[in-house]
Amino acid sequence: MNDTSPRAEALVLRLLREKTPEERFLMMCGMWAASRAFMEAGLRAEGLVPDSVAWKVATLDRTYGSEISPKRRAQLIARWTALANQG
Protein backbone atom coordinates (compact mmCIF):
# COMPACT_ATOMS: atom_id res chain seq x y z
CA MET A 1 0.00 0.00 0.00
CA ASN A 2 1.28 3.43 -0.88
CA ASP A 3 -0.76 6.48 0.02
CA THR A 4 1.96 8.99 -0.87
CA SER A 5 1.51 11.05 -4.00
CA PRO A 6 4.31 10.82 -6.57
CA ARG A 7 4.96 14.55 -6.13
CA ALA A 8 5.37 14.24 -2.35
CA GLU A 9 7.56 11.16 -2.72
CA ALA A 10 9.82 12.95 -5.20
CA LEU A 11 10.12 15.92 -2.85
CA VAL A 12 11.08 13.74 0.12
CA LEU A 13 13.65 11.86 -1.94
CA ARG A 14 15.14 15.11 -3.21
CA LEU A 15 15.38 16.51 0.32
CA LEU A 16 17.03 13.31 1.58
CA ARG A 17 19.56 13.34 -1.26
CA GLU A 18 20.48 16.93 -0.38
CA LYS A 19 21.49 15.90 3.13
CA THR A 20 25.09 15.03 3.89
CA PRO A 21 25.96 11.45 4.81
CA GLU A 22 26.42 12.63 8.41
CA GLU A 23 22.94 14.18 8.46
CA ARG A 24 21.41 10.98 7.09
CA PHE A 25 23.31 8.93 9.67
CA LEU A 26 22.08 11.15 12.49
CA MET A 27 18.51 10.83 11.17
CA MET A 28 18.87 7.05 11.24
CA CYS A 29 20.21 7.16 14.80
CA GLY A 30 17.24 9.22 15.88
CA MET A 31 14.80 6.83 14.22
CA TRP A 32 16.53 3.85 15.89
CA ALA A 33 16.33 5.54 19.30
CA ALA A 34 12.65 6.36 18.81
CA SER A 35 11.78 2.84 17.70
CA ARG A 36 13.71 1.40 20.66
CA ALA A 37 11.82 3.69 23.06
CA PHE A 38 8.47 2.59 21.60
CA MET A 39 9.49 -1.05 21.87
CA GLU A 40 10.57 -0.64 25.49
CA ALA A 41 7.33 1.15 26.34
CA GLY A 42 5.44 -1.81 24.87
CA LEU A 43 7.50 -4.27 26.90
CA ARG A 44 6.79 -2.31 30.09
CA ALA A 45 3.08 -2.23 29.21
CA GLU A 46 3.22 -6.02 28.96
CA GLY A 47 4.64 -6.13 32.49
CA LEU A 48 8.16 -7.17 31.58
CA VAL A 49 10.98 -6.08 33.86
CA PRO A 50 13.96 -4.34 32.24
CA ASP A 51 17.08 -6.53 32.03
CA SER A 52 15.16 -9.70 32.91
CA VAL A 53 15.59 -12.75 30.71
CA ALA A 54 12.05 -12.28 29.40
CA TRP A 55 12.84 -8.65 28.54
CA LYS A 56 16.01 -9.65 26.68
CA VAL A 57 14.22 -12.40 24.75
CA ALA A 58 11.37 -10.09 23.77
CA THR A 59 13.87 -7.42 22.70
CA LEU A 60 15.81 -9.97 20.66
CA ASP A 61 12.69 -11.29 18.97
CA ARG A 62 11.30 -7.85 18.18
CA THR A 63 14.62 -6.51 16.94
CA TYR A 64 15.85 -9.45 14.88
CA GLY A 65 12.82 -11.70 14.39
CA SER A 66 13.59 -14.54 12.01
CA GLU A 67 17.02 -13.11 11.13
CA ILE A 68 18.55 -14.95 14.08
CA SER A 69 18.79 -18.71 13.88
CA PRO A 70 16.85 -20.83 16.40
CA LYS A 71 20.16 -22.34 17.52
CA ARG A 72 21.73 -18.94 18.25
CA ARG A 73 18.53 -17.74 19.94
CA ALA A 74 18.59 -20.79 22.24
CA GLN A 75 22.28 -20.18 23.03
CA LEU A 76 21.57 -16.60 24.02
CA ILE A 77 18.61 -17.57 26.19
CA ALA A 78 20.70 -20.23 27.94
CA ARG A 79 23.48 -17.70 28.55
CA TRP A 80 21.11 -15.04 29.90
CA THR A 81 19.36 -17.59 32.12
CA ALA A 82 22.69 -18.83 33.53
CA LEU A 83 23.79 -15.26 34.25
CA ALA A 84 20.46 -14.47 35.92
CA ASN A 85 20.79 -17.56 38.13
CA GLN A 86 24.28 -16.51 39.23
CA GLY A 87 23.19 -13.14 40.54
N, C-alpha and C positions, 0 to 999 in steps of 0.2 A: 504494500500500500504506500502510495506517495501522495500526500496532500499539499505538496509544495509546488507553486507555480514555476515554470521554467525560468521566468524572469527573476524570481526571488532566489532560486537555486544558483543561477549564473552570478548574481550579485554576491551571494555568500562565498562562492568559490573564488571570485575575483578578490574579495576582501581577505580571504585566507591566504591566497597566493601572494598578496602584498606584504604579509607579515614576514618578519625575519624568522629563521629557524629557531632562534632563542624564544621569540614570542610564541611560536607554535608549540614549542616544548613546554613553556610555562602554562599555556592554555591546557595542554594535556595533563600536566601535573594538577592543576586546579580541578579538572573534571574527575581525575582519579580520586583526589581527596574528597570531593563531594559524593562520589558514588560510594566510597568507603564509609563515609559518615551515614549515608542512607542505609547501607547494609547493616552497620552496627546498631543503628536505631531500631531496625527490624528485628535483629537478634535480641536486643533488650526487651522489645515488646513481646517477644516469644518467651521471655523469662530466662534466657540464657545468661550465665554469669561470665563476664569478661575473663579471658585467660583460662577458662575451664576447658577440659577436653572437648566437651560438646560445642563450646564456642569455636574452638580451633577447627573442629571437623566441619561445622556449618560454614565457617569462613572459607575453608579450603574448597568445599563443594560449590559454594556460590561464586567464588573467584575463578576456579579452574574447571569446574564441571567435569565433563567427560575427557578433558585434555590430559588428566592425570590417570595413569593406569591403576586398575584395581589393586595390583600388587604394591605399587608405591603408596597408594592411599592407606592400605592396611599396615605397611611399615611405619608410616607417620603416626597413625593412630596408636599402634603398639608403643612407639617411642614416647608419645605424649602421655599415654596412660602410665607407663613405667615411671616417667618423671613426676607425674602427679602423685603416684603412690610413694615416692621417696620423700616428698615434702610433707 
